[in-house]
Amino acid sequence: MKMRCGTGSCLAAVGLWLALLWGGASAQAQALPSPPSTPLTSSPLLGAASGASRQAWAAAAGLSRGIGLVAALESSTPLSEGREIADTLAQAGFRSVRLTVPQASLRALAGLQNREQAARLTVLDAMVDALLARGLSVVLALRDEPGHGAAASAVQDKGGSVGPARHREAMVIWQHLAQRYATRPQRLLFEVSLVPGGTGAVKNQRMSSLLKAIRQSDATRVVVVGWSEAVGVSELRVPADRHLIVGITHAEPFRFIRQGAPGVSGSDLWRGSTCCSPQEKQLMALPLDIVHAWSLEHRYPVWVQEFSSYQNIPAELRARHARLVRQAAEERGLPWAYGDWSGEFGVYDPVRREWEPSMLRALTGP
């Protein structure tokens, strides 16, 4: 079976393989051939009359070899610590950082300003500037995490995404951040994150309103649309904005990467899972094939903005998984970022100030 990524045909073929794999197809099923490599730096789509701008494609190329970092704004972070983190990441060989800020940390921006909020913004300024000063590309993302149980359901709408009040709050915060960082270098990108599981219609509407909030004060900065699910990318309706990158999360094989992780239903039953069988490798490739085909058809770059594995999994298995995802993304010309620097899915011990060596080699080595 030879895959050709013409309009719609590649997505249909991938959909068939999804049905086979998730329906329990044999591990001896015919392997999907890898699509031809399309490096972003030499993409025929650069500067195309339709689709993304040259600026967006160049920004996407700069996101290759990235890592995720959460900005803890509630605690006072000295400027020297921000510089030390930036130095550590750059010296390890990373080229970009996805800097995620919990929406709750900036909630006061939707109301009255206060001294505590000003202090948090100063911490964020220092971290952004320290990363940029080390030559790293930075994607500033806002993430709403409503929690679990009743607290979560209270802010969820029927479409499965964050409710209207939280969304309006995000619009106000982005309006402020876009104005605040309007003069920063173009290596600073913004990311509008859309909650996984929401309907396509709700996600498209909220993406559009968040973009409008940003464009009021920054018309040309590249923005990442954090669509999340690769399988649902066909539901994305790209607005009339050429300065966009589409971001997706890679989470396969799910039982392997989340085994033993707290807060994940059934994860204790998955302990001992290994990676990666031929069938699992096919399953890992499918989301990338989907977005690669979508990118060729719609002429917008796609960024694998997050993949990770739980820290208690044996290091050699985590490293094997990370290398396979990295290689599969790079073969398709997709930039990528590992999801967690020093948390439960991380690759760095901030107390010992040590990298997990096999993971670092898998992510930054040849």
BELBEL-V626644 format. One record per pair of residues at least 24 apart in sequence whose C-alpha atoms are under 7 Angstrom apart, sorted by the first residue. I is the first residue (numbers start at 0). J is the second residue. Records with the same first field share a line. If there is no record, write none. Layout:
I=J / J
//
This chain:
4=292
6=296
9=292
10=289 / 292
13=285 / 289
26=277 / 278
30=281
31=281
34=331
35=331
36=330 / 331 / 332
37=331 / 332
38=332
39=332
44=298
50=241 / 297 / 298 / 299
51=241 / 242 / 243 / 298 / 299
52=241 / 242
54=242
55=221 / 242 / 243 / 244
56=300
59=244 / 300 / 302 / 334
60=334
61=136
62=94 / 95 / 136 / 334 / 335
63=94 / 95 / 334 / 335
64=93 / 94 / 95 / 334 / 335 / 336
65=93 / 94 / 95 / 96 / 335 / 336 / 337
66=95 / 96 / 97 / 336 / 337 / 338 / 339 / 340
67=96 / 97 / 98 / 336 / 337 / 338 / 339 / 340
68=96 / 97 / 98 / 99 / 339 / 340
69=98 / 99 / 100
70=98 / 99 / 100
72=104 / 119 / 122 / 123
73=104 / 119
76=122
78=125
81=125 / 126 / 129
82=129
85=129 / 130 / 133
86=133
89=133
92=363
93=363
94=135 / 136
95=135 / 136 / 137
96=135 / 136 / 137 / 138
97=137 / 138 / 139
98=137 / 138 / 139 / 140
99=139 / 140 / 141 / 142
100=140 / 141 / 142
101=141 / 142 / 143
102=141 / 142 / 143
108=172
109=168 / 171 / 172
136=186 / 187
137=186 / 187 / 188
138=187 / 188 / 189 / 190
139=188 / 189 / 190
140=189 / 190 / 191 / 192
141=191 / 192
142=192
158=197 / 198 / 201
159=196 / 197 / 198
160=194 / 196 / 197
161=194
170=209 / 212
173=212 / 213
174=212 / 213
177=213 / 216 / 217
178=216 / 217
181=217
185=220
188=220 / 221 / 222
189=221 / 222 / 223
190=222 / 223 / 224 / 225
191=223 / 224 / 225
192=224 / 225 / 226
193=225 / 226 / 227
195=227 / 228
199=234 / 235
203=235 / 236
229=286 / 289 / 290
230=286 / 289
244=299 / 300 / 301 / 302
245=300 / 301 / 302
246=301 / 302 / 303 / 304
247=302 / 303 / 304
248=303 / 304 / 305 / 306
249=303 / 305 / 306
250=306
251=282 / 283
252=279 / 283
256=307 / 308 / 309
257=308 / 309
260=309
273=316
274=316 / 320
284=327
287=328
291=331
301=333
302=333 / 334 / 335
303=333 / 334 / 335 / 336
304=335 / 336
305=336 / 337 / 338
306=337 / 338
307=337 / 338 / 339 / 344
308=344
309=343 / 344
310=343 / 344 / 345
314=357
315=357
317=358
318=357 / 358 / 361
321=361 / 362
322=361 / 362
//
